[in-house]
Amino acid sequence: MAFSLTRVNRVLIQACETTPSVVLDLSLIDNIPVLRCFARTIHVFTHGPDAARAIQEALAKALVSYYPLSGRLKELNQGKLQIDCTGKTGIWFVDAVTDVKLESVGYFDNLMEIPYDDLLPDQIPKDDDAEPLVQMQVTQFSCGGFVMGLRFCHAICDGLGAAQFLTAVGEIACGQTNLGVSPVWHRDFIPQQHRANDVISPAIPPPFPPAFPEYKLEHLSFDIPSDLIERFKREFRASTGEICSAFEVIAACFWKLRTEAINLREDTEVKLVFFANCRHLVNPPLPIGFYGNCFFPVKISAESHEISKEKSVFDVVKLIKQAKTKLPEEFEKFVSGDGDDPFAPAVGYNTLFLSEWGKLGFNQVDYGWGPPLHVAPIQGLSIVPAGIVGSVPLPKKGVRLMTWCVEETHCQLFDDLMTNKLTSNKTE
């Protein structure tokens, strides 16, 4: 989707008041090598005249409380990371304009046609190879709407933490003088000596093996209406006497139909991996306002024929629920330093990763003109089969599953299976 825009200003935004000049330690989970990347998203708003100015001013005020986000990553011996907040650093902000209307580009509803390079910030400065931890571009469209393109360093915030910061920016932009949630650093919730030799290595290894798989994954997107999900949940409860969540419904259907589509040998092991918030599992529980990384992988394995043929969707939901019950025990083992590194990535076509974004809070952020129409993720590594569970664009209700998980040879069958199974009256 081609269109032209002009980047009219680029600036490092700093806190509008004096902030502490400190070097802060990151947590053991923050230090995990696979998090040394930037999560990239596009946030589409249908209204917001002069949004760049309002957001820029709000960012400067929000950084008074969230000053670590204006720092830079600093590497110590053995790959340990800190946040250096001693220099005159800041958030990289780009102001852009275009004479295009959002309606003419379909509000960027088609994920495969979003011009990410145009909507994300450019000319990002580096200081000793360290980039700004938060990088943002606000593009104003001629209709009065705007698009925020965001790059956010995963090593300092998980999705909940990033959404908490954006919510604070929105509150300030709307004129609030007190934040709804005050930020809390608290990155020492796991003793650093635990697992240090497993999680932190001397040379910061690449997050994935250097021998990349040779497959290329195709983008697909599915909008699943809320009434279909609710019907499935009712039928699951009637059949089993148990309740299940919308995420468990989507995860079970997604894993089962994707396994059927890729048609592996029957005895091939397939895996589903998703990440669970563990703030409540820390002892004592992490305080409200914590915005670092605190999640843990939940992993389920089975033979291909079990998932694709033998087990019903209800059976797969039960597998997912059973795996989640083990989360407290597995997280405690990690905290105490027992066992292998659970965060070591298992990259391969047989492993499917799934993330839930619908409850993180991105879709509720309001800078003064209402929440975004929708929030779109940008694909990371093209060799990691993955899906993201988000929300359908307003005013519709339901779930949008955004995925890159199959090669071209499996794409049509997977598309057909998902479309037919998730829009029919039958849930089995």
N, C-alpha and C positions, 0 to 999 in steps of 0.2 A: 504494500500500500504506500504509494509515493505521495508526499506532500512536502511543501517547503516551510521552513521556519527560520527565524533569525534570533540568535542568542545575543541579547542586547546588553547583558551585564554578567560578570562573574566576580564572586567575592568570597573571602573567608569570613564567615560570621563568627564573632566572638561574643562571650557573655557581656551583657551591658553593665555589669557590676564586677568588682574585683572578686576573684574566686581563689581557692587555696592553690598554692604552688606545691604540688606533691607528686610523688610517684606511687601508684597504687598497685598492689598485687591483684592478680586475677585468680579465680577459683580453679580447682583441679579440673572441673568440667570445661570451664572457659579455655583451658590450655590444651584441650584435645586437638590434635593436628587437623582433623577433618573440618574443624570450625574456622580455620584460617582462610576464610573466603568471604565474599560479599553476597548477601542475599539481595536480589534485584526484583523490584515490583513496580507496577504501573497503577496509579490510583486516578480514576476518572470521575470528575465532578461536573455536573451539568450547569452549575451556576457558581459565580465567584469573580465578579469584576475586581480588578486590582488585587488579585489573590497573592501575587508574588510579594508585593510590599507588605501586606498584612502578615503573611507567613514568615517573611524575613524578620520583621520586628518581633514576632512572637518567639521565634527561634532564639534570638538574642536574650530575651527574658527567661526562656525555659532553661538555657544553659547556665544560668546562675545556680539552679538546683542540680541540673544534670551536667555539671562541668566536666566529668570524666569523658563524656562523649565528644568533647572538643580536643581531647588529648591524642596521643599517637602511641601505637604499639611499640614496645621496647623489649628486645630479646636479651635474656641473660644467658648464663651458661646452661648447658643441657636443654636448651630449647624453651626454658620457662619464660613466660610473657608477663609484662607489666604494662600499665598505662602511664605514660609520662605526661603529666599535666603542668610541667614547669615552664614551657615555652609559650610564645605567642602564636598559638595554633587556633583551630576553629573548625567549623563545619563548612564544607564546600557547597556553595549555592550558585545556581545558574538561573537567570531570568530570561525567558524566551517568549516570543510572540509569533503568531501565524495569522494569516487572513482566511484560514480554513475554518469552517463550522464543524463542530463535533458530529452533527447529524450526517454530514457528507462523508464522514469516515466511519459511519456506523457505530459511533461511540466506542470504537475499538473493541467491539463485542467479539469479533473473530480473532482469537488468540494467535492464529497462524499468520495474520496479516499486520500485526502491530509493528510499527517501525521503531524498534527498541533503541537503536543507535541514535535516532533523532530525539527521542523523548527522555533519554537518560543524560545526565551531566557529562560534559566533555572537558578536555584540557585539565584533568585532575592533577593538582600539584603533588609533588613528593618531596619529602625531607628525609634524607638518609634512607631512602627506599620505603619509608612509612607514609601511607596515604591517610587522608582524613578518614576518620571512622564512620562518618555519616556524610553522604554526598547526595544532593537533591537538585532537581531541575523542576521549575514550575513553568509550564507552557500555557500562555493565555490564548484561547481561541476566540475568533471574531464573534461567536454567538454569546460570549460572556462566560462560558464554561472554561475549565482549565484541567490540565493533566499534571499530576505530580509523578515524576520519575525518581525512584529512590534506590540508592545503593547503601546498604547498612552492614557493617562488619559483624559477622556472626560471633566472633570471639568475645564480644563484650555484651551482647544481648541475644536472648532467644526471641521467638516470635511474640510471646507475651510481653517481654521487656520492651521490644521495639514499639509495639502498639501502645504500651503505657506511656512512652515518651511522646509519641505523636498525639496521643490524647491530651497530654499536658500542653503541648503546643496549641492544640485546638482550643482548649479552655482559655488560654491566655489571649488567643486571637479573638475569642468571643467576649473578652472583657473581664473575665474572672480574675480576681486578685489573689485568691488562694487556690492551690491545686487540690483537686479532689482526692488524689493520692500523692503523698510525699515520697520521693525516691529514697531507697535504702540501698547502700552498697553491699555490705555484709558478705564479702566473697570468701570468708574463712570458714564456711559451714562444713567443709570436709578437710580434715587435717592434711596438709600438703605431703607429709611423709608417706601417707597411704597411697599405694599404687604408683608412686613417683617414677619408679623404674619402668613401669609398663606404659603409662600414659604419656610421659614426657621423654623424648629421646634426644641425643646430643645434637643432631643436625637438622631438626625439623624435616622429617621425611615427607615426600609428596603424599597427599591424602589418599591416593590410589596407586596401585602397582604401575610401574613404568610401561609394562607390556599391556597396552590398551586392547580391549576386545575390538574385533573388526566390524561389529554390527553398527547400524545407524538407526536410531529410534525416531518414529514418526509422531507428530503431535495429533492428539484427538481431544475432543471436549464433549461432555455429555451433560445435559440439563435434566435433572431428575425431579419431578414435581413432588411437593411435600405430601400430597394425599396418597401417592403411591408408597412412599416411605412409611407413612402412618398405617396404611393398610397392612404392610408387611409386618410391622411391629405388633399389630393386633393379632395377626395370624400366628406369629411366633409365640406370643403369650398364650393363645388358646391351645396351641399344640404342645407347648413345653411347660407351661405354668411359670415361665420366667419372663423378665422384661429385657429388652435390648435397646441400644441407642441407635440413632441414625447413622453414626459413624460405623458401628458394627455391621449394620445392614449393607452400607456401601462397600465396606472393606471385604465382606464375604462375597458379595456379587462380583466385585472387581477381580479379586484373586481367583475365584472359581472360573469365571468366563475367560480371563486372560490365560489361565493355564490350559483351558480347553482350546483356545485359539492357537497357541504356539505348539501344541501337539508334540510334546516331548516323549521320549521312551517311557513306558509305564513305570519303570523302577527308578526314574530320575527324581532326585530330591528337589522339591521346590520350597521356597521360603517366602514368607510375608514378614516384613519388618516395619513397625511404626514406632513413634516416639511418644512417650507419656510424660506429662508434667509431674514432677516429683517434689514440688515445694512442700506439700503436706506430709511427705515421708521423711523429711529431715527432722532430726530430734535435737532440740525443739523445732517445731515447724518454722519455716522461713517467714519473716515478718511481711505484712502487707506493704507493698512498695518496692520489694526486691525486683530488680530488673536484669539480673544476669542470666546465665544459662543454668537451668536445672531441669533436665529431662533425662530419660533413660530408654534404651531400645527394648521393645517387646518383640520377640522373635517366635515365629511358628513355623515348623517344618513338617512336611508330609511327602509321600510319594506322589508323583504326578497323577497317576490314575485315581488315587483316592480323592483328590480335590476335583479333578475334571469330570469323573464318572461316578464314583461310588458314593460320595457324600452329597447330600442335598445342601442347598444354601443354608437351611436351618442348622445342619450339622457343622458347617463351616463357622457359622456364628458362634456355636458352642465352643469350637476350638479357640476362637479369638477370646471369648469370655474366660475360658480356662487359663489361657496364657496371661491374661491381665491379673488374675488372682495371685499369680506368682510374683508380681511386680515388687511388693514390699520386701519379700525375702531376697530377690535378686539385687535390688538396690542396696539393701543392707550389706550383702556380700561385697558389693563394689566399694561401699564406703569403708568397710573394714579391711579391704585389701585382699580379699580371698578370690581365687580363681583367675581366669584369663581376662584380658581386656575386653569388656563387652562392646566397646565402641569401635573395635577393629572392623573396618568395612569388608563385607563379603560381596564384592562386585562381580556380577555375572548375569547372564540372561535369565537364569533360573531364580534370581532373587528380586522380589518386587518391594519397593519402598513406598510408603504411604504417609502423607502428612495431613493433619487437620488444621485448616486455617479459619474455618467459619466461626470459631469461638475465641479467636485470639484478640479481637477487638478492632482490627483494621477497618471493618465495615461500619463501625459506629463513630469514627473520628469526624468531628465537625469543626471546620475553621470559620464558621459564621454563616454558611449558606446551605447547611444540611450535609448528611453523610454522603460518601461517594456512591455513584451509580454502581460501580463494581471495582474490584481490585484484582489485578491479573499478575500472576507470578511469571518470571522469565526463566526459561529452562537453564539448569546448571549444566553439569557434565552430560554430554549426549550419550554416554555409555551406561548410565545408571537408570534402569527401568523404574519409573516413579510415577506417582499420581498425587495430586493435591485436592483435598476436599474443601471447597469454598462455598460461596453463596451465589445464587443466580442474580443477575442484575435486577435492581429495583424497577418496578414495584412487584415483580413476580416473587413467588415464594418457592423455595426448594433448595436443592443442592446442585452445585456445578462441580463435576469431576473433571479436572484438567490433567491430562496425562501425556507422557511420552514413554511408552513401555513396550512397543512392539516394532519389529522390523516391517519394511514395506510388504514382504511376502505374507505376513500375518495380519496386516492392517485391516483389510476388507472384512475378513471373517470376524475379527475382534469387534470391529465397528458394528457389523450386523448383529452379533450376539448381544452386545450391550444395548443397542437400540431396541431390539425385539424384546429382550427379557425385562428391561427396565421401563418399558412403556406399555406393556401388556397388562391384562387383568390378573395374570397368574404370577405368583411369586416363587413358585417351585420350578 
